[in-house]
Amino acid sequence: MNVSLFNNFTSRNHMTAADPAALKAGLKNEKAARDFEAMLLTPVLDSLQKTFAGNSEDANIPGTSDYRQMATAALAQAVAARGGIGIAQLILRHLQPPKVSGGS
């Protein structure tokens, strides 16, 4: 279930694909927001992994920490791609243009 955060925002804000520049900018913002959320989740997940892994003999094998960090980063990316913990949605909501009511 890979639902685009931007598509959720565009449907709520009645933005259409008639403006390709706005759509492209929105998708770029969505990717940036997800990447940022993944960056924030990586140290949290790494801390959790270290807590539950304990000390094992595998920790002495050269390169183990590098592979663990790569796995943690991949997990953070996957979590963020599936909606994460809501940080990307907050960022996208903040990037939305303000609603201005045209009134005279």
Backbone torsions as a table, in degrees:
resi	resn	phi	psi	omega
1	MET	NA	81.6	-179.4
2	ASN	-99.8	92.1	-176.6
3	VAL	-99.0	130.2	-179.8
4	SER	-73.1	127.2	176.8
5	LEU	-63.1	-39.7	-178.7
6	PHE	-63.7	-41.0	178.5
7	ASN	-61.5	-36.2	176.2
8	ASN	-63.3	-41.7	180.0
9	PHE	-69.6	-40.5	-178.3
10	THR	-67.2	-36.4	179.5
11	SER	-69.4	-33.7	178.5
12	ARG	-75.0	-30.9	-176.8
13	ASN	-99.3	7.9	175.6
14	HIS	59.6	31.0	175.2
15	MET	-83.4	138.6	-178.7
16	THR	-110.9	169.4	178.2
17	ALA	-81.0	8.4	179.2
18	ALA	-66.8	-22.1	178.7
19	ASP	-108.4	91.5	-175.9
20	PRO	-62.1	-30.9	179.5
21	ALA	-66.3	-41.8	179.1
22	ALA	-67.4	-38.0	178.9
23	LEU	-66.0	-43.7	179.2
24	LYS	-63.8	-42.4	178.7
25	ALA	-64.5	-38.7	179.1
26	GLY	-65.1	-41.4	178.5
27	LEU	-68.1	-35.8	176.8
28	LYS	-65.6	-42.0	177.5
29	ASN	-63.8	-39.0	179.5
30	GLU	-62.8	-44.6	179.4
31	LYS	-63.0	-43.2	179.4
32	ALA	-62.9	-41.0	179.8
33	ALA	-65.7	-41.9	178.2
34	ARG	-66.5	-41.6	178.5
35	ASP	-63.1	-40.1	178.5
36	PHE	-64.7	-43.1	178.1
37	GLU	-62.4	-39.8	178.0
38	ALA	-63.3	-39.0	177.7
39	MET	-63.0	-37.6	178.9
40	LEU	-72.9	-33.4	-178.7
41	LEU	-76.3	-26.9	-175.4
42	THR	-56.3	-51.3	179.9
43	PRO	-65.8	-31.5	178.6
44	VAL	-66.1	-48.0	179.5
45	LEU	-66.9	-34.9	177.8
46	ASP	-64.7	-41.7	177.2
47	SER	-61.8	-44.0	178.4
48	LEU	-62.6	-42.2	-179.2
49	GLN	-63.1	-43.6	179.5
50	LYS	-64.0	-37.4	-179.2
51	THR	-64.4	-44.1	-175.5
52	PHE	-86.5	-19.4	-178.3
53	ALA	-76.0	-34.0	-178.2
54	GLY	67.6	-164.1	177.7
55	ASN	-98.5	122.9	178.1
56	SER	-128.5	165.0	178.2
57	GLU	-66.9	-24.4	179.6
58	ASP	-64.8	-23.8	-178.5
59	ALA	-64.4	-20.8	-179.5
60	ASN	-85.6	-8.3	-179.8
61	ILE	-76.0	129.3	179.8
62	PRO	-57.8	135.3	177.4
63	GLY	90.2	-7.1	-177.7
64	THR	-60.5	-44.1	-178.4
65	SER	-65.8	-34.7	178.0
66	ASP	-64.6	-45.1	178.6
67	TYR	-65.4	-37.1	178.1
68	ARG	-63.9	-42.1	178.7
69	GLN	-65.7	-38.8	177.6
70	MET	-64.8	-41.2	178.8
71	ALA	-65.7	-40.8	178.9
72	THR	-64.3	-42.1	178.1
73	ALA	-64.0	-40.1	178.2
74	ALA	-64.9	-40.1	177.7
75	LEU	-64.3	-42.7	178.8
76	ALA	-62.4	-41.2	177.3
77	GLN	-61.9	-42.4	-179.6
78	ALA	-66.0	-41.8	178.2
79	VAL	-63.0	-45.9	179.9
80	ALA	-63.8	-37.9	179.7
81	ALA	-65.6	-26.2	-179.9
82	ARG	-93.9	11.3	178.0
83	GLY	114.2	-17.2	175.6
84	GLY	54.7	-140.0	-179.7
85	ILE	-110.6	12.9	173.8
86	GLY	101.8	-1.8	-178.6
87	ILE	-66.5	-44.0	-180.0
88	ALA	-60.7	-39.8	178.7
89	GLN	-63.9	-40.1	178.2
90	LEU	-64.4	-41.1	178.8
91	ILE	-63.5	-45.9	179.9
92	LEU	-63.9	-38.5	178.1
93	ARG	-63.1	-38.7	179.3
94	HIS	-67.8	-31.1	-178.3
95	LEU	-81.8	-10.2	179.4
96	GLN	-66.5	140.2	177.6
97	PRO	-64.2	145.1	-179.8
98	PRO	-64.6	146.4	178.6
99	LYS	-83.2	121.8	-179.4
100	VAL	-113.5	124.9	177.4
101	SER	-87.9	127.9	178.5
102	GLY	-82.7	107.9	-177.4
103	GLY	-138.5	135.8	172.2
104	SER	-128.7	NA	NA
